[in-house]
Amino acid sequence: MKTLSTLYLMAILAAASLEAATVSRSTARSLRTRAAAHKPGANRQLFVAPNIDHVFPYFLVSNTWNTTLYLTNLEDREIKVYCEFVNANGEELPLQFDFSANAEDRTAYTESIIPAFATGSFYTVSTAATSTTGWAYCATDPKTDRFSGYAVVKNTASNGALREFITNLQPDEEPIFSVPFTDAAAGRTALVLVNNSLDEESTLAIFALDSDGKPAGNGTITLKPSNLRTLVLNEAFKDLKSGTIRVVHVEGTKYVGGMALRTNTSGYTVFTPLTPKEAPPAPPQE
């Protein structure tokens, strides 16, 4: 048993010692297609929890902002993770990355080869004085290969001080979710909403509740396909000092999600969506 354990550990270490590599993807085909996303792959157990996390909902790029993507392989074999980068208006967003040969070498589509259990990373490079806002969709092909990750968005001030916030890879669908709205006097909170559908818009209702759970305002917002929108909650709900913001899908595609980004003198805080979870499907009966 000790020999087998040692061999297994050596196999893991050998696999992890291989380096992940990211390059520009030669084809610009979007992976935001929904067909056959959760079918079991070859030589896989019959019941595999579907891989549903594909969206990095918000990032910034400029000469003072850069974004690093960390992608972790959750399989015991090498996989390929493909990402596409989209601007706030739903158009492809060609960017320069650390693997780019020069400033003119830009791409909106990447391919990362990641060894078993390993983590690959790559980051944006820019000399632009004006920041660009975007989001990213990442997936394996086939989508049954499991992975996850984080986006680290870092700001470098003129005095060299660094501040950053981190978002995790989020599900394609968050049709109902809540985020906290905290201490309006001490900071600003933006609600970030993303529609990751390729061709269908979505209408969302937004409800504000105070700390006692009483209604404190509401509104609706329509997101066009592939669009990202930010709503400054301090301005939208001026009388709300603190409470909860609830987002509910009304019509159109359910391929939406979001988060809240709080900014104050201490830095940035991300509040990921709080969603009522459904029970997972039962495994097949033998």
DAMO-V695789 format. One record per backbone hydrogen bond with DSSP energy under -0.5 kcal/mol. CO is the residue of the C=O (numbers start at 1). NH is the residue of the N-H. E is the energy in kcal/mol with one decimal. If there is no record, write none. Layout:
[[CO;NH;E] [CO;NH;E]]
//
This chain:
[[1;5;-2.5] [2;6;-2.4] [3;7;-2.5] [4;8;-2.5] [5;9;-2.4] [6;10;-2.4] [7;11;-2.1] [8;12;-2.1] [9;13;-2.5] [10;14;-2.5] [11;15;-2.1] [12;16;-2.6] [13;17;-1.4] [14;18;-0.5] [15;18;-1.0] [21;113;-3.0] [23;111;-2.6] [31;33;-1.8] [34;37;-1.0] [36;39;-0.5] [41;44;-1.2] [46;48;-0.7] [50;52;-0.9] [52;54;-0.7] [52;172;-1.7] [54;56;-0.5] [54;138;-3.1] [55;57;-0.7] [55;170;-3.0] [56;136;-2.4] [59;134;-2.0] [61;132;-2.6] [64;156;-2.6] [65;62;-2.6] [66;154;-2.9] [67;124;-2.1] [68;152;-2.8] [69;71;-0.5] [69;122;-1.5] [70;72;-0.5] [70;150;-1.9] [71;73;-0.5] [71;120;-2.9] [72;148;-1.8] [75;117;-1.4] [79;114;-2.6] [80;141;-0.6] [81;112;-3.0] [82;139;-2.6] [83;110;-2.5] [84;137;-2.4] [85;93;-2.9] [86;135;-2.4] [87;90;-2.0] [88;228;-2.2] [91;87;-3.1] [92;94;-0.6] [95;107;-2.3] [96;125;-2.8] [97;100;-1.8] [102;105;-1.3] [104;106;-1.3] [107;95;-2.3] [108;85;-2.3] [109;25;-2.8] [110;83;-1.7] [111;23;-2.3] [112;81;-2.8] [112;114;-0.6] [113;21;-1.9] [114;79;-2.1] [115;118;-1.9] [118;73;-3.0] [120;71;-3.2] [122;69;-2.8] [123;98;-1.9] [125;96;-0.6] [128;63;-2.9] [132;61;-1.7] [133;88;-1.0] [134;59;-1.9] [135;86;-2.8] [136;56;-2.7] [137;84;-2.5] [139;82;-3.3] [142;145;-1.5] [146;74;-2.0] [148;72;-3.2] [149;169;-2.2] [150;70;-3.2] [151;153;-0.6] [151;167;-2.4] [152;68;-2.5] [152;154;-0.6] [153;165;-2.1] [154;66;-2.2] [155;157;-0.6] [155;163;-2.2] [157;160;-2.1] [161;157;-3.0] [163;155;-3.7] [165;153;-2.8] [167;151;-3.1] [170;54;-2.0] [170;55;-2.7] [172;174;-0.5] [175;249;-2.7] [177;247;-3.2] [178;274;-2.4] [179;245;-2.9] [180;182;-0.5] [181;243;-3.2] [183;186;-1.3] [183;187;-0.6] [184;187;-0.6] [188;263;-3.2] [189;233;-2.4] [189;234;-0.6] [190;192;-0.6] [190;261;-2.7] [191;231;-2.5] [192;259;-1.8] [193;229;-2.8] [194;196;-0.6] [194;257;-1.7] [195;226;-0.7] [197;226;-0.8] [201;253;-1.9] [202;223;-3.4] [203;250;-2.8] [203;251;-1.3] [204;221;-2.4] [205;248;-2.7] [206;219;-1.8] [207;246;-3.0] [208;216;-3.3] [209;244;-2.7] [210;213;-2.2] [214;210;-2.7] [217;208;-3.0] [217;216;-0.5] [219;206;-3.3] [221;204;-3.0] [221;223;-0.5] [222;224;-0.5] [223;202;-2.4] [224;227;-2.0] [227;195;-2.4] [229;193;-3.0] [231;191;-3.3] [231;233;-0.8] [232;235;-0.9] [232;236;-2.1] [233;237;-2.5] [235;238;-0.5] [237;240;-1.4] [239;241;-0.6] [241;184;-2.8] [242;211;-0.6] [243;181;-2.8] [244;209;-2.8] [244;246;-0.5] [245;179;-2.3] [246;207;-2.9] [247;177;-2.2] [248;205;-3.1] [251;203;-2.8] [254;256;-2.4] [255;196;-2.2] [255;197;-0.5] [256;174;-2.5] [257;194;-2.4] [258;273;-0.7] [259;192;-3.2] [260;262;-0.5] [260;271;-3.0] [261;190;-2.6] [262;269;-2.3] [263;188;-2.5] [264;267;-1.3] [267;264;-2.2] [269;262;-3.1] [270;272;-0.6] [271;260;-2.3] [273;275;-0.7] [274;178;-1.9]]
//
